[in-house]
Amino acid sequence: MAFNVNEFSGALKSGGARNSLFQVNITNPINGVADAQVPFMCKGAQIPAATLGTIEVPYFGRQIKIAGNRTYAEWSPTIINDEDMTIRNAMEQWNHSINSVQGNLRTTGGSAPTLYKASAQVTQYSKTGEILRVYNFVGLYPSEVSTIDMAWDAETIQEYTVTFQYDYWEVSGGTTGNAGGI
């Protein structure tokens, strides 16, 4: 089949989803003062991967592959740092409340994971502002608040990542409806 640019353009009916049309919301159960700033200061995020493990079963010298358990990789949005460091402070407090720096203790008021786990959403928008899909991360907590690189010759605004662990994600919207139960 010969390449036909018109057929390609016709197949891309809406002109393609744009990487820059998204918003992130994170609910911090320890210090929610920065929650309203996150949608404006989160400059980068990822739509999560859908990963199934593989179980290999040997049979007559061959490996037969059977679908295994679902796994969830870390999620690491990128945050712009403002001089008040409100979001960074809130993320550090959340991280430290799970395991304190000096005492090696949980300070969330109890040992139940529900006291330190929360949720986050990545919302993908269309070019007209409509919500295309919402990815909801469930059972989320910050396992790392990354370094911030500084240098005398740098002329950039600081940014850093927060690495989150989570139990699972659900999706709503789009042509698949709610695919979270997959």
MDAnalysis code that builds the backbone (N, CA, C; Angstrom):
import MDAnalysis as mda
import numpy as np

u = mda.Universe.empty(546, n_residues=182, atom_resindex=np.repeat(np.arange(182), 3), trajectory=True)
u.add_TopologyAttr("name", ["N", "CA", "C"] * 182)
u.add_TopologyAttr("resid", np.arange(1, 183))
u.add_TopologyAttr("resname", ["MET", "ALA", "PHE", "ASN", "VAL", "ASN", "GLU", "PHE", "SER", "GLY", "ALA", "LEU", "LYS", "SER", "GLY", "GLY", "ALA", "ARG", "ASN", "SER", "LEU", "PHE", "GLN", "VAL", "ASN", "ILE", "THR", "ASN", "PRO", "ILE", "ASN", "GLY", "VAL", "ALA", "ASP", "ALA", "GLN", "VAL", "PRO", "PHE", "MET", "CYS", "LYS", "GLY", "ALA", "GLN", "ILE", "PRO", "ALA", "ALA", "THR", "LEU", "GLY", "THR", "ILE", "GLU", "VAL", "PRO", "TYR", "PHE", "GLY", "ARG", "GLN", "ILE", "LYS", "ILE", "ALA", "GLY", "ASN", "ARG", "THR", "TYR", "ALA", "GLU", "TRP", "SER", "PRO", "THR", "ILE", "ILE", "ASN", "ASP", "GLU", "ASP", "MET", "THR", "ILE", "ARG", "ASN", "ALA", "MET", "GLU", "GLN", "TRP", "ASN", "HIS", "SER", "ILE", "ASN", "SER", "VAL", "GLN", "GLY", "ASN", "LEU", "ARG", "THR", "THR", "GLY", "GLY", "SER", "ALA", "PRO", "THR", "LEU", "TYR", "LYS", "ALA", "SER", "ALA", "GLN", "VAL", "THR", "GLN", "TYR", "SER", "LYS", "THR", "GLY", "GLU", "ILE", "LEU", "ARG", "VAL", "TYR", "ASN", "PHE", "VAL", "GLY", "LEU", "TYR", "PRO", "SER", "GLU", "VAL", "SER", "THR", "ILE", "ASP", "MET", "ALA", "TRP", "ASP", "ALA", "GLU", "THR", "ILE", "GLN", "GLU", "TYR", "THR", "VAL", "THR", "PHE", "GLN", "TYR", "ASP", "TYR", "TRP", "GLU", "VAL", "SER", "GLY", "GLY", "THR", "THR", "GLY", "ASN", "ALA", "GLY", "GLY", "ILE"])
u.atoms.positions = np.array([
    [0.846, -1.187, 0.000],
    [0.000, 0.000, 0.000],
    [0.886, 1.244, 0.000],
    [0.644, 2.130, -0.905],
    [1.409, 3.369, -1.009],
    [0.960, 4.344, 0.076],
    [1.874, 5.170, 0.508],
    [1.567, 6.180, 1.509],
    [0.692, 7.259, 0.895],
    [-0.361, 7.635, 1.615],
    [-1.263, 8.673, 1.141],
    [-1.507, 9.638, 2.293],
    [-0.979, 10.844, 2.189],
    [-1.087, 11.822, 3.260],
    [-2.541, 12.203, 3.540],
    [-3.395, 12.208, 2.530],
    [-4.804, 12.552, 2.733],
    [-5.524, 11.493, 3.557],
    [-5.202, 10.215, 3.313],
    [-5.802, 9.153, 4.119],
    [-5.337, 9.246, 5.571],
    [-4.056, 9.559, 5.745],
    [-3.530, 9.721, 7.096],
    [-4.229, 10.878, 7.800],
    [-4.343, 12.019, 7.134],
    [-5.015, 13.184, 7.719],
    [-6.469, 12.882, 8.033],
    [-7.128, 12.138, 7.164],
    [-8.521, 11.767, 7.393],
    [-8.690, 10.833, 8.576],
    [-7.701, 9.976, 8.813],
    [-7.771, 9.057, 9.951],
    [-7.562, 9.782, 11.276],
    [-6.883, 10.918, 11.246],
    [-6.634, 11.707, 12.447],
    [-7.737, 12.759, 12.555],
    [-8.954, 12.280, 12.809],
    [-10.170, 13.103, 12.724],
    [-10.133, 14.381, 13.561],
    [-9.626, 14.290, 14.786],
    [-9.621, 15.464, 15.662],
    [-8.271, 16.158, 15.715],
    [-7.344, 15.737, 14.884],
    [-6.046, 16.388, 14.847],
    [-5.064, 15.891, 15.891],
    [-5.386, 14.836, 16.603],
    [-4.462, 14.260, 17.588],
    [-4.599, 14.885, 18.960],
    [-4.494, 14.054, 19.984],
    [-4.520, 14.546, 21.367],
    [-3.202, 15.258, 21.656],
    [-3.264, 16.340, 22.405],
    [-2.087, 17.158, 22.682],
    [-1.514, 16.856, 24.069],
    [-0.191, 16.723, 24.126],
    [0.502, 16.460, 25.391],
    [0.337, 17.579, 26.405],
    [0.171, 18.792, 25.943],
    [0.148, 19.945, 26.843],
    [-1.227, 20.245, 27.427],
    [-2.258, 19.540, 27.007],
    [-3.615, 19.837, 27.481],
    [-4.004, 18.856, 28.588],
    [-3.499, 19.138, 29.784],
    [-3.764, 18.263, 30.920],
    [-3.750, 19.079, 32.207],
    [-4.254, 18.468, 33.247],
    [-4.229, 19.067, 34.579],
    [-4.050, 17.954, 35.591],
    [-3.287, 18.230, 36.637],
    [-3.063, 17.263, 37.710],
    [-3.648, 17.811, 38.998],
    [-4.359, 16.975, 39.718],
    [-4.841, 17.287, 41.061],
    [-4.324, 16.207, 41.996],
    [-3.790, 16.634, 43.139],
    [-3.297, 15.704, 44.148],
    [-3.912, 16.096, 45.478],
    [-4.482, 15.131, 46.178],
    [-5.045, 15.360, 47.502],
    [-4.006, 14.939, 48.531],
    [-3.534, 15.892, 49.324],
    [-2.535, 15.619, 50.358],
    [-3.262, 15.463, 51.690],
    [-3.278, 14.262, 52.287],
    [-4.032, 14.055, 53.521],
    [-3.355, 14.633, 54.763],
    [-2.100, 15.034, 54.658],
    [-1.346, 15.536, 55.806],
    [-1.335, 17.057, 55.843],
    [-1.104, 17.681, 54.690],
    [-1.048, 19.133, 54.591],
    [-1.655, 19.536, 53.254],
    [-2.945, 19.834, 53.253],
    [-3.672, 20.142, 52.027],
    [-3.592, 21.585, 51.591],
    [-2.761, 22.400, 52.252],
    [-2.695, 23.820, 51.939],
    [-2.253, 24.073, 50.493],
    [-1.489, 23.178, 49.906],
    [-0.978, 23.377, 48.546],
    [-1.828, 22.712, 47.477],
    [-2.860, 21.989, 47.859],
    [-3.658, 21.240, 46.879],
    [-4.188, 22.118, 45.748],
    [-4.604, 23.347, 46.061],
    [-5.161, 24.241, 45.041],
    [-4.089, 24.777, 44.092],
    [-2.811, 24.747, 44.495],
    [-1.726, 25.231, 43.635],
    [-1.228, 24.168, 42.662],
    [-1.423, 22.896, 43.003],
    [-0.880, 21.806, 42.185],
    [-1.317, 21.889, 40.721],
    [-2.602, 22.154, 40.406],
    [-2.988, 22.201, 38.985],
    [-2.222, 23.248, 38.174],
    [-1.745, 24.303, 38.822],
    [-1.019, 25.362, 38.125],
    [0.485, 25.112, 38.077],
    [1.023, 24.447, 39.076],
    [2.470, 24.261, 39.184],
    [2.964, 22.899, 38.709],
    [2.061, 21.979, 38.432],
    [2.475, 20.674, 37.921],
    [2.631, 20.798, 36.413],
    [3.878, 20.857, 35.945],
    [4.142, 21.122, 34.526],
    [4.281, 19.868, 33.685],
    [4.361, 18.720, 34.337],
    [4.507, 17.484, 33.587],
    [4.014, 16.290, 34.386],
    [3.428, 15.341, 33.699],
    [2.934, 14.120, 34.346],
    [2.830, 13.038, 33.282],
    [2.449, 11.867, 33.700],
    [2.308, 10.757, 32.773],
    [0.924, 10.138, 32.916],
    [0.381, 9.682, 31.795],
    [-0.761, 8.778, 31.837],
    [-0.163, 7.422, 32.167],
    [-0.722, 6.719, 33.148],
    [-0.065, 5.493, 33.616],
    [-0.095, 4.357, 32.600],
    [0.884, 3.497, 32.727],
    [0.960, 2.301, 31.885],
    [-0.031, 1.251, 32.382],
    [-0.487, 0.403, 31.477],
    [-1.314, -0.759, 31.829],
    [-0.442, -1.987, 31.610],
    [0.049, -2.567, 32.693],
    [1.047, -3.626, 32.602],
    [0.548, -4.921, 33.228],
    [0.624, -5.989, 32.467],
    [0.345, -7.327, 32.985],
    [1.650, -8.100, 33.052],
    [1.847, -8.777, 34.162],
    [3.004, -9.645, 34.285],
    [2.834, -10.874, 33.406],
    [3.905, -11.629, 33.274],
    [3.887, -12.835, 32.456],
    [4.376, -14.013, 33.283],
    [3.659, -15.122, 33.193],
    [4.066, -16.368, 33.830],
    [4.464, -17.316, 32.711],
    [5.706, -17.763, 32.752],
    [6.173, -18.686, 31.723],
    [6.043, -20.119, 32.231],
    [5.368, -20.948, 31.450],
    [5.143, -22.350, 31.796],
    [5.871, -23.211, 30.765],
    [6.839, -24.026, 31.215],
    [7.552, -24.867, 30.252],
    [6.678, -26.024, 29.763],
    [6.744, -26.279, 28.460],
    [5.988, -27.377, 27.859],
    [6.787, -27.915, 26.682],
    [7.270, -29.141, 26.785],
    [8.037, -29.798, 25.727],
    [9.181, -28.915, 25.215],
    [9.899, -28.309, 26.144],
    [11.054, -27.501, 25.761],
    [10.726, -26.087, 25.322],
    [9.464, -25.728, 25.311],
    [9.047, -24.371, 24.927],
    [8.466, -23.661, 26.150],
    [8.519, -22.358, 26.112],
    [7.920, -21.555, 27.169],
    [6.580, -21.017, 26.675],
    [5.516, -21.443, 27.320],
    [4.181, -20.923, 27.019],
    [3.943, -19.750, 27.961],
    [3.500, -18.648, 27.418],
    [3.303, -17.450, 28.234],
    [1.839, -17.297, 28.609],
    [1.614, -17.160, 29.909],
    [0.284, -16.978, 30.481],
    [0.255, -15.604, 31.151],
    [-0.860, -14.912, 31.019],
    [-0.989, -13.601, 31.659],
    [-0.904, -13.747, 33.170],
    [-0.128, -12.868, 33.788],
    [0.062, -12.880, 35.233],
    [-0.693, -11.740, 35.899],
    [-0.167, -11.297, 37.014],
    [-0.802, -10.237, 37.793],
    [-0.500, -8.862, 37.214],
    [-1.422, -7.965, 37.449],
    [-1.246, -6.575, 37.026],
    [-0.257, -5.900, 37.973],
    [0.624, -5.084, 37.416],
    [1.564, -4.306, 38.221],
    [1.418, -2.827, 37.880],
    [1.799, -1.991, 38.824],
    [1.673, -0.547, 38.655],
    [3.017, 0.111, 38.919],
    [3.560, 0.764, 37.910],
    [4.849, 1.445, 38.035],
    [4.685, 2.731, 38.833],
    [5.799, 3.264, 39.294],
    [5.780, 4.538, 40.000],
    [5.244, 5.637, 39.084],
    [4.697, 6.678, 39.699],
    [4.200, 7.835, 38.961],
    [4.970, 9.049, 39.458],
    [5.533, 9.842, 38.542],
    [6.423, 10.942, 38.933],
    [6.094, 12.235, 38.198],
    [5.128, 13.008, 38.696],
    [4.864, 14.308, 38.082],
    [5.987, 15.302, 38.385],
    [6.134, 16.302, 37.516],
    [7.148, 17.346, 37.672],
    [6.471, 18.619, 38.156],
    [7.022, 19.203, 39.223],
    [6.443, 20.380, 39.872],
    [7.376, 21.573, 39.683],
    [6.803, 22.737, 39.347],
    [7.552, 23.992, 39.311],
    [7.629, 24.507, 40.742],
    [8.816, 24.909, 41.175],
    [9.006, 25.379, 42.546],
    [8.897, 26.897, 42.602],
    [8.009, 27.404, 43.451],
    [7.892, 28.836, 43.680],
    [8.704, 29.183, 44.928],
    [8.982, 30.467, 45.140],
    [9.823, 30.855, 46.270],
    [9.196, 30.545, 47.621],
    [7.876, 30.467, 47.700],
    [7.257, 30.117, 48.984],
    [7.358, 28.618, 49.285],
    [7.708, 27.825, 48.279],
    [7.898, 26.378, 48.401],
    [6.715, 25.677, 49.077],
    [5.512, 26.178, 48.852],
    [4.324, 25.625, 49.497],
    [4.092, 24.170, 49.117],
    [4.161, 23.860, 47.828],
    [3.907, 22.479, 47.401],
    [5.023, 21.568, 47.900],
    [6.268, 21.989, 47.747],
    [7.386, 21.152, 48.205],
    [7.286, 20.897, 49.703],
    [7.004, 21.921, 50.476],
    [6.865, 21.758, 51.922],
    [5.760, 20.755, 52.250],
    [4.627, 20.868, 51.562],
    [3.512, 19.946, 51.816],
    [3.887, 18.509, 51.448],
    [4.601, 18.335, 50.329],
    [5.022, 16.987, 49.920],
    [6.044, 16.406, 50.890],
    [6.987, 17.247, 51.360],
    [7.965, 16.779, 52.344],
    [7.282, 16.397, 53.654],
    [6.310, 17.200, 54.094],
    [5.582, 16.863, 55.324],
    [4.836, 15.544, 55.175],
    [4.205, 15.344, 54.034],
    [3.483, 14.090, 53.774],
    [4.456, 12.915, 53.826],
    [5.572, 13.038, 53.118],
    [6.590, 11.985, 53.091],
    [7.145, 11.719, 54.496],
    [7.465, 12.765, 55.236],
    [8.038, 12.609, 56.575],
    [7.029, 12.051, 57.572],
    [5.740, 12.320, 57.372],
    [4.730, 11.794, 58.301],
    [4.608, 10.271, 58.206],
    [4.989, 9.712, 57.069],
    [4.935, 8.259, 56.884],
    [6.098, 7.597, 57.618],
    [7.245, 8.258, 57.610],
    [8.414, 7.777, 58.349],
    [9.263, 8.993, 58.678],
    [9.242, 9.412, 59.943],
    [9.916, 10.647, 60.334],
    [11.427, 10.541, 60.167],
    [12.032, 11.683, 59.911],
    [13.458, 11.749, 59.619],
    [14.295, 11.360, 60.835],
    [13.984, 11.907, 62.003],
    [14.807, 11.653, 63.181],
    [14.322, 10.462, 63.995],
    [13.032, 10.344, 64.192],
    [12.511, 9.316, 65.091],
    [12.226, 7.973, 64.450],
    [12.242, 7.922, 63.095],
    [11.927, 6.685, 62.383],
    [10.531, 6.182, 62.756],
    [9.594, 7.123, 62.921],
    [8.238, 6.801, 63.359],
    [7.215, 7.328, 62.367],
    [6.047, 6.709, 62.361],
    [4.913, 7.216, 61.596],
    [4.208, 8.229, 62.473],
    [3.999, 9.429, 61.950],
    [3.388, 10.500, 62.736],
    [2.020, 10.907, 62.206],
    [1.394, 10.055, 61.401],
    [0.098, 10.397, 60.812],
    [-1.046, 10.215, 61.791],
    [-0.762, 9.802, 63.021],
    [-1.815, 9.622, 64.008],
    [-2.262, 8.183, 64.138],
    [-1.639, 7.277, 63.453],
    [-1.988, 5.865, 63.525],
    [-1.208, 5.077, 62.504],
    [-1.358, 3.783, 62.556],
    [-0.575, 2.936, 61.660],
    [-1.332, 2.528, 60.400],
    [-2.625, 2.808, 60.328],
    [-3.419, 2.389, 59.166],
    [-2.972, 3.129, 57.905],
    [-2.721, 2.407, 56.806],
    [-2.317, 3.061, 55.556],
    [-3.333, 4.086, 55.054],
    [-4.599, 3.921, 55.387],
    [-5.610, 4.878, 54.921],
    [-5.371, 6.279, 55.471],
    [-4.567, 6.398, 56.531],
    [-4.284, 7.710, 57.104],
    [-3.247, 8.492, 56.304],
    [-2.417, 7.817, 55.532],
    [-1.414, 8.532, 54.740],
    [-1.594, 8.362, 53.233],
    [-2.461, 7.460, 52.807],
    [-2.700, 7.290, 51.368],
    [-3.816, 8.218, 50.907],
    [-3.720, 8.653, 49.660],
    [-4.708, 9.592, 49.123],
    [-4.963, 9.271, 47.657],
    [-5.406, 10.280, 46.911],
    [-5.699, 10.084, 45.491],
    [-5.123, 11.239, 44.680],
    [-5.006, 11.003, 43.384],
    [-4.578, 12.037, 42.438],
    [-5.286, 11.773, 41.123],
    [-5.423, 12.816, 40.324],
    [-6.070, 12.694, 39.022],
    [-5.229, 13.389, 37.958],
    [-5.159, 12.762, 36.795],
    [-4.621, 13.401, 35.592],
    [-5.797, 13.520, 34.637],
    [-6.144, 14.750, 34.289],
    [-7.253, 15.013, 33.377],
    [-6.684, 15.436, 32.028],
    [-7.095, 14.739, 30.975],
    [-6.668, 15.055, 29.605],
    [-7.791, 15.846, 28.941],
    [-7.452, 17.017, 28.378],
    [-8.437, 17.883, 27.734],
    [-8.295, 17.844, 26.216],
    [-9.413, 18.130, 25.545],
    [-9.392, 18.286, 24.088],
    [-8.952, 19.710, 23.754],
    [-8.750, 19.991, 22.490],
    [-8.372, 21.333, 22.055],
    [-9.502, 22.341, 22.257],
    [-10.717, 21.859, 22.484],
    [-11.842, 22.759, 22.752],
    [-12.142, 22.868, 24.240],
    [-11.323, 22.233, 25.083],
    [-11.495, 22.341, 26.528],
    [-12.354, 21.266, 27.161],
    [-12.864, 20.345, 26.362],
    [-13.669, 19.260, 26.914],
    [-12.762, 18.226, 27.578],
    [-13.282, 17.592, 28.629],
    [-12.537, 16.522, 29.288],
    [-12.611, 15.277, 28.422],
    [-11.442, 14.764, 28.032],
    [-11.389, 13.532, 27.254],
    [-11.379, 12.311, 28.167],
    [-10.476, 12.316, 29.138],
    [-10.343, 11.191, 30.068],
    [-9.820, 11.709, 31.392],
    [-10.160, 10.987, 32.451],
    [-9.623, 11.269, 33.781],
    [-9.033, 9.972, 34.316],
    [-7.748, 10.020, 34.659],
    [-7.067, 8.888, 35.286],
    [-7.000, 9.168, 36.776],
    [-7.567, 8.283, 37.575],
    [-7.609, 8.447, 39.019],
    [-6.672, 7.436, 39.670],
    [-5.670, 7.938, 40.374],
    [-4.733, 7.092, 41.112],
    [-5.291, 6.879, 42.520],
    [-5.370, 5.633, 42.952],
    [-5.966, 5.281, 44.246],
    [-4.884, 4.708, 45.157],
    [-4.935, 5.081, 46.448],
    [-3.967, 4.576, 47.417],
    [-2.573, 5.134, 47.184],
    [-2.490, 6.431, 46.959],
    [-1.266, 7.102, 46.532],
    [-0.517, 7.702, 47.718],
    [0.803, 7.598, 47.714],
    [1.629, 8.291, 48.707],
    [2.999, 8.605, 48.105],
    [3.669, 9.679, 48.590],
    [4.960, 10.070, 48.023],
    [6.104, 9.252, 48.622],
    [6.780, 8.477, 47.791],
    [7.930, 7.717, 48.275],
    [9.226, 8.519, 48.146],
    [9.220, 9.546, 47.291],
    [10.417, 10.386, 47.152],
    [10.041, 11.779, 46.674],
    [10.614, 12.784, 47.333],
    [10.577, 14.163, 46.855],
    [11.998, 14.422, 46.356],
    [12.152, 14.620, 45.057],
    [13.487, 14.606, 44.442],
    [14.329, 15.826, 44.807],
    [15.573, 15.746, 44.402],
    [16.488, 16.865, 44.573],
    [16.067, 18.021, 43.670],
    [16.570, 19.198, 43.998],
    [16.445, 20.365, 43.123],
    [17.867, 20.777, 42.775],
    [18.201, 20.713, 41.503],
    [19.535, 21.107, 41.063],
    [19.658, 22.623, 41.087],
    [20.772, 23.100, 41.630],
    [21.055, 24.531, 41.666],
    [22.470, 24.752, 41.137],
    [22.671, 25.867, 40.439],
    [23.994, 26.201, 39.913],
    [24.071, 27.700, 39.671],
    [25.233, 28.274, 39.847],
    [25.411, 29.709, 39.648],
    [25.191, 30.132, 38.211],
    [25.389, 29.231, 37.283],
    [25.236, 29.598, 35.876],
    [23.857, 29.249, 35.319],
    [22.941, 28.858, 36.169],
    [21.600, 28.472, 35.712],
    [20.683, 29.693, 35.652],
    [19.889, 29.765, 34.610],
    [18.910, 30.842, 34.424],
    [17.525, 30.242, 34.245],
    [17.165, 29.314, 35.091],
    [15.878, 28.632, 34.956],
    [15.129, 28.651, 36.277],
    [13.854, 28.404, 36.199],
    [13.032, 28.260, 37.398],
    [13.196, 26.833, 37.901],
    [13.284, 26.699, 39.211],
    [13.476, 25.375, 39.801],
    [12.277, 24.481, 39.542],
    [12.581, 23.195, 39.372],
    [11.540, 22.181, 39.282],
    [12.071, 20.894, 39.891],
    [11.157, 20.027, 40.256],
    [11.517, 18.754, 40.874],
    [10.400, 17.759, 40.610],
    [10.682, 16.508, 40.866],
    [9.649, 15.481, 40.729],
    [9.295, 14.940, 42.104],
    [8.090, 14.433, 42.200],
    [7.665, 13.680, 43.375],
    [7.303, 12.298, 42.855],
    [7.954, 11.284, 43.404],
    [7.674, 9.913, 42.989],
    [6.619, 9.339, 43.914],
    [5.529, 8.885, 43.319],
    [4.420, 8.320, 44.087],
    [4.307, 6.823, 43.836],
    [3.949, 6.106, 44.867],
    [3.518, 4.715, 44.771],
    [1.993, 4.752, 44.873],
    [1.315, 3.797, 44.285],
    [-0.142, 3.762, 44.374],
    [-0.609, 2.322, 44.234],
    [-1.842, 2.084, 44.671],
    [-2.394, 0.726, 44.652],
    [-2.895, 0.333, 43.264],
    [-3.606, 1.245, 42.606],
    [-4.129, 0.987, 41.264],
    [-4.641, 2.295, 40.690],
    [-4.999, 2.267, 39.408],
    [-5.615, 3.430, 38.779],
    [-6.885, 3.013, 38.057],
    [-7.771, 3.988, 37.909],
    [-9.027, 3.816, 37.170],
    [-9.095, 4.928, 36.134],
    [-9.826, 4.680, 35.058],
    [-9.983, 5.704, 34.034],
    [-11.461, 5.857, 33.713],
    [-11.861, 7.104, 33.475],
    [-13.231, 7.350, 33.023],
    [-13.166, 8.296, 31.833],
    [-14.163, 8.184, 30.972],
    [-14.211, 9.015, 29.778],
    [-13.619, 8.312, 28.578],
    [-13.585, 9.004, 27.473],
    [-13.044, 8.439, 26.244],
    [-13.970, 7.402, 25.646],
    [-13.495, 6.700, 24.655],
    [-14.338, 5.736, 23.953],
    [-14.470, 4.417, 24.686],
    [-13.624, 4.196, 25.716],
    [-13.697, 2.926, 26.431],
    [-14.557, 3.004, 27.679],
    [-15.098, 4.186, 27.972],
    [-15.884, 4.315, 29.191],
    [-14.997, 4.123, 30.397],
    [-15.463, 3.370, 31.388],
    [-14.670, 3.123, 32.582],
    [-13.877, 1.844, 32.388],
    [-12.601, 1.990, 32.081],
    [-11.737, 0.829, 31.853],
    [-10.968, 0.440, 33.101],
    [-11.284, 1.060, 34.238],
    [-10.526, 0.799, 35.460],
    [-10.659, -0.601, 35.988],
    [-11.704, -1.309, 35.633],
    [-11.896, -2.657, 36.136],
    [-11.174, -3.717, 35.351],
    [-10.391, -3.297, 34.365],
    [-9.678, -4.282, 33.540],
    [-8.677, -5.020, 34.392],
])
